[in-house]
Amino acid sequence: MKALFIGGSGYIGRNLMKGMNHEETSYYSRHKISEKGYDNFKWIEGDVSDKDRLVPLIKDFDIIYYMSNSYSEDKIEAFNANVQGIKDVAYEVKRIDKNQRLIFFSSVNVHYGTNEYFRTRRTGEDNTTLAKNHLNVRMSFVFGGEGDGFLKIIDDMFKRGLERFPKAGRICPTHMDDLIETLKKCDKTVGAVYTNSSSMITFLDAMNIYGKKMGLPEVKEASGFLSRNFEEKIIEEQKMNKIMYDRLTTDYYRETSSVIRFIKDQKKFEDYVRDLPKA
């Protein structure tokens, strides 16, 4: 099985490349992974917006993981990564018509989010369905593995001086190992799967679980009169942008999640943090 990870140099992509254990793996990205342990993966330099370079590659692979993703408020950048790129790939898979597997990574809240990010991911999912053998993976936040992206978000919020945050939205973070195992068990599934965990913690909970471990100040709940216009205030103070705020405060729990179905002993965020070395 030959696999291509489009945008595979990012946090989730590089962990999946190692975890999925395909016979041959290549990744298409602007950046080559410099860390050790990735020499067995072939780097193909390129940008997802370069259709003439990307599309001719598709015929050489049995499974294509579309990892390219943009949370940017720049509409052109977001459109190229979240809509146009997957459309170009899906049309080529459809044209080749050899039952190639196309997997698109989306969000649990793709049909409920109101900002531009969620809108473009909805369109990206629609484009993915052009391929007969497709899977839309609707994720919550992911933690664990190499270069933990979720902890980087939390660290960044502490560095920006976030002192208050709403206790809203069950983010249901999923450990990287559980995501990988779930994808393996869904290798014949066509359509869409949810990959949130059963953990009901909010982002405020996650910050304080991590902060307590690292000896950082408690982040207080923004509630009552303090919550009025809180979104506008936090964006104005440049603690985060609108897209990030929406992602951190919407609800990710879905009882039909394939992680909940397939992983009996899910790795909990609080246990993961407990075993981290102190700063």
N, C-alpha and C positions, 0 to 999 in steps of 0.2 A: 504494500500500500504506500503510494507516494502522496505526501501531504504538502500543501502550500499554505503558509500562514501570512495573510496580507495584513501588514502592520504588526508583525509578530515580535518586534523588538521591545514592546511595552511590557509592563508588569504581568498582566494576565497572559499575554501571548507567549512570553518566554517560559513561564511556568507550565503552560499547556504543552508546549513543544516537548519539554522533558517528560511530562507526565503521561502523554498519550502514547508514547513509544511506537511511533510509526516506523516502518522499515526505512524509508527515506523522508527527510524533512528539509524543506527550504522555507526561507522567510523573505518576504518582499517588503523592504522598508528603506527609508532615507538614511537610517542609522544602523551601523554594524554593532552587534553586541560585543562589548570589549571585555566583559567579565569572563573568567575561566569557566570551562564546562560546556561551551557552545560551539566548539570547533567542528563537531560532527554535523552541524546544521549549516546548509549552504545559504549564504547571504546573497540576495539579488537586490542590488541597489535600485531604488525607484520610488516615485511618489504616486499615491493612489489617483491623483488627478491626471497622470500621464497615461491616458488610455492606449496610445499607440505602443507603449512599452509593456503595460500590464496585460492587456487582453490576449496577445499572442502566447503568453505563458500558460494560460489556463488549460490548454489541450494536453499538457504534459503531466497532469496530476489527477489522482483518483478522488481526493478529498480537498476541499478548499475551505479554510477557516477565514472568515472576513472579520479581522480584529480592528481594522481602522475605525477610529472614533474621535469625535471632536466635541468638547464641551464649550467651545469658543462662542462668544457672542457675535463674532464676525460671521455674517450670514453666508458669505461666499465660502469661507473655510469649512463651516459646518455642513453646507450643502455638498461640497466635494467629497468630504469624508463619510457623511452619514447617508447620502442619497445617491449621488452620481456614481461613485465608485462601485457600490454594490449593484447598481443597475447595469453598469457595463459588464461586470463579472457574470451576473445572472443571465443576461442576454446571451453571452458567449456560451455558458453552460447549456442553455436551452438550444442554441444553434448546433453545438457539437452532438448533443442528444446521445450520450453514452452512459447515462445514469451516474454521472459524477455527483458526489455528495457536496452540498453547499451549506455551510453553517454560518449564520449571522448572529452576532452577539448584541443583544438589545437590553431592555430594562423591564422589570416587573411592571412598572407604572406606564408603560408605553402608550396605553390607550386612555389614560386618565390625566397624565401630565398636561399642563396648559402652556408651557413655554416652548420656545423654538426648538430646543434640544429634543424634547419628546415628540414634537411634530415631525421632525426630520427622521427620527428613529422609526416612527410609525410608517413613514413612506419607505424607509429602508427595508422594513419587514415585508411590505407589499411587493417590493422589487424582488426580494429573495424567493418569493413563491413562484416566480417565473420558472425556476428550476424544479423539476418533478421531485427529485430526491433532496429536499431541503429541510432545514431545521432552524427555527428562530429560538434562540436561547435567551429567555427573559430573566435577567440576573438581578439580585440585590447586591449590596456591597460585598466585596470579597477580601478576606484577610489571610495571612499566612503565606508560606512559600518564600521565594527569594525576592527581596526588594519590596516588602509589604506596602502596597499602595494605600490601603485603608489607614494604617498607622501614620503614613506620611500626611494624609489629610488631617488627622487628629493633631499631630505635631505642629502642622502649619497653623491650625486654629489657636493653639496655645501660644505660638510665637507671635501671632497677630494680636494677642491680648484679649481673646474672647472671654468675657467674664460672665455673660449670661446667654442662655439659649432656651428656646421653648422645649418642653417635654412633649414633643409631638412626632408622630410618625414612627411606627415600628420598622426599623431598618433591616432587621432579620439577617445580619451578616453571615456569610457562608465561608467556611474554611476552604482554601484552595484545594486541599486533598479531597474534600467532599464534592467539590465542583467537578474535579477530574473523574472521580469514580462515577458520578452521576452521568456524565457525558459518555463514558464507556458503556454504561447500562442502557443508554438511549441511542445506541449506534444504529438501530433499525427504525427509530421513530421518525415519522414525517409529520411536519406541522410546527408546533410550538411547545416548549416546555418551560415551566417556571423552576428557578433554582434557588429560591430563598430558603433559609433555614427556618426552624420552628422557634428560634430565639425571638422574644418579644421586646428586646431592648431598643431604646431610642438612641439617637446620636448623642444626646445629653448624657444618657447612661454610659455609653461607650467612652465618652471623654473622661468621665469621672472614674470609671473602672481603670482606665489607663493612667489618669492623673494621680490617683491614689497610689498606684504601684510605683510611679516615678517621683513621688513627693511634690507634685505640682498643686497649685491652688485649686480648690473646688470651683467648678463652674455652676453658678446658681441658675435656678429655673426662672425664665422670663415669663411671668404669669400675671393675671389681673391687670391693673393699670399699667404695669411695666411692659406688658406685651403689646400695648397699643402702638401702632406704627413701628413696631420693633423691626420688621423686615426692612422698611425704608431706612431706618437708622443704621442697621448693621451693614447695609449695602453702601450707604453714604460714607460710613467710616472705613470702607474698603476692607472689611473683615472677610467678605466673600461677595461674589456676584449673584445675580438673580437665579441663574441656573443652578449654582451650588446650593443656594438656600432652599430651592424647591426640592432638590435631590435629597437633602438632609432632613426635610420635615414632612415628606409624604410617606404613605404607608406601603410597605413592601410585603406584607404578609399575604400569602395565598396558601390555603390549606391543600390545594391540589399540586403543590410543589413536588417535583420529582426527587428533590433532595430528601424531603420528608418521607416520601414513598420508599426510596431505595436505601437510604443511609440510616441504619438503626441507631448507631452511636455517633451522632453528629458531634463535631468538635466545636465546643462553645467558646465564644470570644473571651469570656471571663477566665476560663481555664487556660486559654492560650496566653493571655496577659500575665496571669499568675506565674507562669513558667519563664517569662522573659527576664533577662538580666536587668538589674536596676541601672539607671543611667549613671 
